[in-house]
C-alpha cells in the first residue's frame, strides 16, 4: 500500500503527444517525508479548526449578550456573517458584497466598527484586534462593554 501511495506522489509532466519536450519533472517523496508532511498538514488543520471554534463561541456569546434572536448562527458559515451584519445594524443583503474583491475585507471591519461603537468599546483597540486577531475580537468586546449598556440573557 505504501508503494502505491509513493507511486501516486511520483509524476512526470508530458505534453499531448506523449513526449516531454525536453522537460521532465519528477518528484518522489520518501515515506518519512510523506508522514512528516501529513503530520504538519494535520497539525495546521487542527489549529485552524480550533481558532475557528474559539471565534464562533465568542460570537455566540456576543450575540446572546446583544439579544440576537438566533445566537447559534455563529456556528453556521454563511449565517454567521448575516448575524454579524444584523448585530451591526447593517442590511443582511450586504453579504453579497463579500463576493467583490478587496471590498470583502472591508465589510467585516465596518461591522466590527459599528458593533464596537454600539456597545461603547474603544474603537482603535477593537479595530486593531479585528484586523490582527479576529478570533479574539468578540471576547474583547464582551469584556469591555459598558456596564448596563446591554443585558445578558442567561
N, C-alpha and C positions, 0 to 999 in steps of 0.2 A: 504494500500500500504506500509506503514511504517513497518507493521508487517511482510509482505513478504520479505522486504529488510533485516530485522533483522534475519529472518529465513535463508536467504542466508549466512549471516555472521556467523551463528551458524553451526558448523560442528563437526563430530565425525569421527575419523580415525578407519577404520576396516580393517581386512585382507581379503583375498579372500574367507574364509569360513564363513564370516559374524560375527565372534566374534571379540572382541577387544584384545584378548590375554592378558588381564590384563592391557593394555594401552588404556586409553580412554582420548582423548584430546578434550576438549570442550571449545569453546570461544564464548562469547556473548559480544556484544558491545551495549551500550545504544544509544538512538537516539542522545543525546547530544555529546557523544564521536564520533559517526559516522559523525555528522555535523562538529565537530572540525577537525577530520581527513581529511574530504573532503575539508574543507576550507584551511588547511595547504597545502595539495597537489595542490590545485588550485593556491595558492599564490606562491609556489615554481615553478610551471609550468609557471606562468606569468613572474616571474623573469628570468627564463632560456630563455624564448622566447624573452624578452626584451634585454637581453645580446646578444643573437644570432643576433637579428636585428641590434643592435648597431655595432657589429663586421662586419656584412655584409655591412652596409652603409660605414664603414671605408674602407673596402676592395674595395668597388665600387669606392670610391673617389681616393684611391691609384692607382687602375688600370686605371682610367681615367687620372690621372696625369702622369702615366708612359706610356701613349699612347697604352694601350691594346685595340685591335680591338673590344672586347666584354666585356666591364666593367660590364654589367648586370649579367654576370656569377656568380658574388659574391653572388647572392641570390639563386642559384640553388645548392643543396647539393654536387653532385659529380663534377660538372663543376667548383665549386669554388676551389677545390683542384687542378684541372688541371690548372686553371688560376694562382694560387699561384706558381705552378711549372714553368709555362711559364714566369711569372714575374721574377723568379729567374734564368732563362736561364737553366733550367733542363729539361730533356726529360719528356714529359707528361706521358709516359708509366711507370714512377716511381710511379704512382698512385697505381699500383699493389703491390708495396712494403708495402702499408698500410695494407695488409692482413697478413703480417708477424708479429707475436707478438714481442713486445719490440722494434722492428725496426720502427714500425709505429709511435712511439713517437718521434723518432729522425728525420725522414724525414721532418716534418714541421719546426723543428728547423734549419735544414740545409738550407731550403728555406728562412726562416726569416733571417738567417745569410747572405746568398748570396744577398738578396734584400737590406739589410742594407749596405752591402759592396758596392753594385752597386750605391746606391744613396748617399753614404758618411755620414752615420749616425753612432753615437757612438755604437760600437759593443756590449760592455759589458752591457750597459743600455738597449739596444734593446733586447738582449737575455734574460735578467732578466725579462723584461716586457713580452716577448713572452712566458716565462715559467709560470709566476705567474698571469699575467693579459692579456691573449691573445686577448681579445676583444678590448683592448686599444692600442695594438701594432701598427695597421695601422695609428691611429691618431698621435702617437708619431713620426712615420716615416714621415708622411706628414708635421708635424710641424717643424721638424728638418732637412729636406732635404737641401742640399747645394743650395745656391741661384744660379739659372741659370743652374743647372745640368739637370733638367727635366722641360719641358714646360707644362703648363696647357692648356688643350683643352676645353675651356669654351666659 
